[in-house]
Amino acid sequence: MEKKWFTLDEANALLPTIRRELDELQTIRHEFEKRFMQLKQLKEQLGTPRSNQPDPYFTLESELEFMQIEARTLVQSIHMKGAQLKDLDMGLVDFPSLRDGEEVLLCWRLGEDTISYWHGVNDGYSGRRRIE
């Protein structure tokens, strides 16, 4: 896939969609963790099922697998737009851009209204600078 370069306006226009996808991802992650713990506790209680019994883990394992597919699809959707999901916990997304002919990343974090920061490709979140 060819790299997309975003203007500030183009990146900001994507934020409603990115916000929605991040919210869904965080919801899936929370639910996944909850169900994974349920499965772990169930396996500790029941142990290995006998071959002549129905699999007591099938439903939970299927739900977990489906959640992984949903999450992967959302991450791919973000990346196919040209954005880069950097940290799901923080809701951190970067948008490749050019600044004075140099590649930079427009940096946005869930909870911010618009993109107000950028950083160099190798600087990371701690190197964020306010857009003038």
Backbone torsions as a table, in degrees:
resi	resn	phi	psi	omega
1	MET	NA	133.6	-179.9
2	GLU	-71.7	140.0	-179.2
3	LYS	-67.2	136.3	178.1
4	LYS	-99.8	136.2	173.8
5	TRP	-105.7	128.7	-177.8
6	PHE	-102.5	140.7	163.2
7	THR	-83.1	165.3	178.0
8	LEU	-59.7	-42.2	179.9
9	ASP	-63.5	-41.3	179.7
10	GLU	-64.1	-43.9	-179.9
11	ALA	-65.5	-44.1	178.4
12	ASN	-62.9	-33.9	179.3
13	ALA	-65.5	-26.2	179.2
14	LEU	-82.3	-14.7	-172.8
15	LEU	-56.6	-41.0	179.1
16	PRO	-58.3	-40.7	179.0
17	THR	-69.5	-44.6	179.8
18	ILE	-62.0	-42.3	178.0
19	ARG	-57.1	-48.2	-178.8
20	ARG	-60.8	-45.1	-179.1
21	GLU	-66.4	-39.1	177.2
22	LEU	-65.5	-42.0	177.1
23	ASP	-58.9	-44.5	178.8
24	GLU	-63.0	-43.5	179.2
25	LEU	-61.2	-43.6	-179.6
26	GLN	-67.5	-36.3	176.3
27	THR	-64.7	-45.2	178.3
28	ILE	-60.9	-45.8	-179.7
29	ARG	-59.4	-44.5	179.7
30	HIS	-61.7	-47.0	-179.4
31	GLU	-66.1	-38.5	178.2
32	PHE	-60.2	-48.0	-179.4
33	GLU	-60.3	-41.4	179.9
34	LYS	-63.7	-47.9	-178.5
35	ARG	-70.8	-33.6	177.1
36	PHE	-61.9	-41.9	178.3
37	MET	-65.6	-37.7	176.7
38	GLN	-61.1	-44.7	179.8
39	LEU	-63.3	-43.6	179.6
40	LYS	-60.4	-45.4	180.0
41	GLN	-65.4	-39.7	178.8
42	LEU	-63.1	-42.4	179.0
43	LYS	-66.8	-34.0	176.9
44	GLU	-67.8	-35.8	-179.3
45	GLN	-75.6	-44.4	-171.0
46	LEU	-97.0	-24.4	-177.6
47	GLY	70.9	-157.5	-178.3
48	THR	-79.1	126.3	-179.9
49	PRO	-70.5	150.8	176.2
50	ARG	-75.1	152.0	-175.4
51	SER	-65.0	-23.2	-179.7
52	ASN	-90.9	5.9	179.9
53	GLN	-111.5	151.9	175.1
54	PRO	-64.3	148.9	-178.6
55	ASP	-72.0	112.7	-178.5
56	PRO	-73.6	-9.5	-176.2
57	TYR	-100.5	-9.6	-171.3
58	PHE	-54.4	-48.9	-175.9
59	THR	-62.6	-49.0	-179.8
60	LEU	-64.5	-42.1	179.3
61	GLU	-63.8	-38.0	177.6
62	SER	-65.6	-42.2	178.5
63	GLU	-62.2	-42.3	179.0
64	LEU	-63.5	-42.4	179.2
65	GLU	-64.0	-41.5	178.5
66	PHE	-63.9	-40.4	178.5
67	MET	-63.4	-36.8	177.2
68	GLN	-64.0	-41.2	178.6
69	ILE	-64.1	-44.2	178.3
70	GLU	-59.9	-46.0	-178.6
71	ALA	-63.4	-45.1	179.4
72	ARG	-60.5	-39.8	179.0
73	THR	-63.3	-42.3	178.9
74	LEU	-66.1	-42.0	178.3
75	VAL	-62.8	-43.8	178.3
76	GLN	-62.4	-37.9	178.6
77	SER	-61.5	-43.4	178.1
78	ILE	-62.1	-46.6	-177.6
79	HIS	-68.3	-35.0	179.1
80	MET	-66.6	-23.6	176.0
81	LYS	-75.9	-12.8	-178.4
82	GLY	101.8	-6.8	179.0
83	ALA	-82.6	163.5	-178.3
84	GLN	-125.5	112.6	175.8
85	LEU	-75.8	117.4	-175.7
86	LYS	-101.0	-36.2	-176.9
87	ASP	-154.2	112.3	-178.0
88	LEU	-68.4	-40.9	-178.9
89	ASP	-58.8	-44.5	179.6
90	MET	-81.5	-17.3	-173.5
91	GLY	69.7	42.7	-173.2
92	LEU	-97.8	124.5	-178.9
93	VAL	-133.2	136.6	176.8
94	ASP	-113.3	150.5	178.5
95	PHE	-126.7	115.3	179.3
96	PRO	-59.4	138.4	-178.4
97	SER	-150.1	170.2	175.3
98	LEU	-115.1	135.5	178.2
99	ARG	-133.0	114.2	-176.8
100	ASP	52.4	41.9	177.8
101	GLY	77.7	0.6	-178.5
102	GLU	-109.3	139.7	177.8
103	GLU	-69.6	130.0	175.2
104	VAL	-135.5	175.9	177.0
105	LEU	-123.6	122.4	171.2
106	LEU	-74.0	128.5	-168.2
107	CYS	-115.0	125.6	-179.5
108	TRP	-132.1	143.2	178.9
109	ARG	-125.3	137.7	178.1
110	LEU	-51.8	130.7	-176.4
111	GLY	108.0	-21.8	176.0
112	GLU	-84.9	139.7	-177.6
113	ASP	-68.2	-43.3	-178.7
114	THR	-139.6	174.6	176.4
115	ILE	-80.0	118.6	-177.8
116	SER	-122.4	0.0	-174.7
117	TYR	-133.9	159.0	173.5
118	TRP	-144.5	163.6	173.4
119	HIS	-154.7	161.1	176.7
120	GLY	-66.7	161.0	-177.3
121	VAL	-58.1	-35.6	-177.4
122	ASN	-100.3	2.3	-175.5
123	ASP	-83.5	-35.2	-177.7
124	GLY	72.9	-177.7	-175.1
125	TYR	-57.2	-38.2	-177.6
126	SER	-67.7	-17.4	179.2
127	GLY	-97.2	16.5	-178.5
128	ARG	-61.2	140.2	176.1
129	ARG	-127.9	142.9	179.9
130	ARG	-67.5	138.2	175.7
131	ILE	-74.0	129.4	-179.2
132	GLU	-77.9	NA	NA
